[in-house]
């Protein structure tokens, strides 16, 4: 019988440190006890769905919770038009 204190974590927190998702976090599932070194996210930018790729920078344990920081891969992601055309 295992106690709840000894259970293997099944989730981790992904932190997006730059790019279109800068400052956001996402709860993600560990696969075979490991986090993904590269992840994709789908988000709406300017009303259009875009796919953004992020690569692992580092990981750390914060109060028993695994947190992984990811950086934006602009070369592999959908383009992001940050300029707004005047009306």
Secondary structure, 3 states (H helix, E strand, C coil): CCCHHHCCCCEEEEEECCHHHCCCEEEEECECCECCCEEEEEEEECCEEEEEEEEEEEEEEECCEEEEEEEEECCCCCCCCCCCCCC
